[in-house]
Amino acid sequence: MSQLLFKITLIISFMFAASIVREQIIYRVEGINRYKMYRLIYYGCSYGLLGSILMIYTIKIDSTIILDLRFLAVTIVCLYAGMVPAIIAACIIG
């Protein structure tokens, strides 16, 4: 149970840090429509990194069963940013 709590904390803190970076750096750039592709690439790469970190910390349920939550990184980025960053994140995780 503590491993699951650790993973949930890792996901929430990563989303918080990504929102701070987004507000401080990306949204202050003038001509934000011009930088839409850079923003999508940023989301894809950062959530791909989150999925890679989540692969390191797997949760052992039994001696043969593990719980891997890397799909949550792809799901979160797909919900918040769209399909292109989700594909980038999935490629990085894969």
C-alpha positions as CSV (number, residue, x, y, z in Angstrom):
1,M,0.0,0.0,0.0
2,S,2.9,2.4,0.7
3,Q,4.3,1.8,-2.8
4,L,0.9,2.8,-4.3
5,L,0.8,5.9,-2.2
6,F,4.3,6.7,-3.3
7,K,3.4,6.4,-7.0
8,I,0.3,8.5,-6.6
9,T,2.4,11.2,-4.8
10,L,4.9,11.0,-7.6
11,I,2.2,11.6,-10.3
12,I,0.6,14.5,-8.4
13,S,3.9,16.2,-7.8
14,F,4.9,15.8,-11.4
15,M,1.7,17.3,-12.6
16,F,2.2,20.2,-10.2
17,A,5.7,20.8,-11.4
18,A,4.6,20.6,-15.0
19,S,1.9,23.2,-14.4
20,I,4.4,25.6,-12.8
21,V,6.8,25.3,-15.7
22,R,3.9,25.7,-18.1
23,E,2.7,28.9,-16.4
24,Q,6.1,30.4,-15.8
25,I,7.8,29.7,-19.1
26,I,5.4,28.7,-21.9
27,Y,2.4,31.0,-21.3
28,R,4.6,34.1,-20.9
29,V,6.0,33.8,-24.4
30,E,4.4,36.1,-26.8
31,G,2.7,34.6,-29.8
32,I,1.7,31.5,-28.0
33,N,-0.1,30.0,-31.0
34,R,3.2,30.0,-32.8
35,Y,4.7,27.8,-30.1
36,K,1.9,25.3,-29.9
37,M,4.0,22.5,-31.4
38,Y,6.8,23.2,-28.9
39,R,4.3,23.0,-26.1
40,L,2.9,19.6,-27.4
41,I,6.5,18.2,-27.7
42,Y,7.2,19.5,-24.1
43,Y,4.2,17.7,-22.7
44,G,5.0,14.5,-24.6
45,C,8.6,14.4,-23.5
46,S,7.9,15.3,-19.9
47,Y,5.1,12.7,-19.4
48,G,7.3,10.2,-21.3
49,L,9.9,10.8,-18.6
50,L,7.2,10.4,-15.9
51,G,6.2,7.0,-17.4
52,S,9.9,5.9,-17.5
53,I,10.2,6.9,-13.8
54,L,7.0,4.9,-13.0
55,M,8.5,1.9,-14.7
56,I,11.4,1.9,-12.2
57,Y,9.1,1.8,-9.2
58,T,6.8,-1.2,-9.9
59,I,4.5,-2.5,-7.2
60,K,5.0,-6.2,-6.3
61,I,1.6,-7.7,-5.5
62,D,2.8,-11.3,-5.4
63,S,5.9,-13.2,-6.3
64,T,4.7,-13.4,-9.9
65,I,2.4,-10.4,-10.2
66,I,3.5,-6.8,-10.5
67,L,1.4,-3.6,-10.9
68,D,2.8,-1.2,-13.4
69,L,1.2,2.3,-13.6
70,R,3.1,3.7,-16.6
71,F,-0.1,3.8,-18.6
72,L,-1.4,6.5,-16.3
73,A,1.2,8.9,-17.7
74,V,-0.1,8.4,-21.3
75,T,-3.7,8.7,-20.1
76,I,-3.1,11.9,-18.2
77,V,-1.2,13.6,-21.1
78,C,-3.9,12.4,-23.6
79,L,-6.6,13.9,-21.4
80,Y,-4.9,17.2,-20.8
81,A,-2.9,17.9,-24.1
82,G,-4.3,15.6,-26.8
83,M,-3.2,12.8,-29.0
84,V,0.1,14.0,-30.3
85,P,1.8,14.3,-26.9
86,A,0.3,11.0,-25.9
87,I,1.9,9.3,-28.9
88,I,5.3,11.0,-28.1
89,A,5.0,9.9,-24.5
90,A,4.1,6.3,-25.5
91,C,7.1,6.2,-27.9
92,I,9.5,7.4,-25.1
93,I,8.1,4.9,-22.6
94,G,8.2,2.1,-25.2
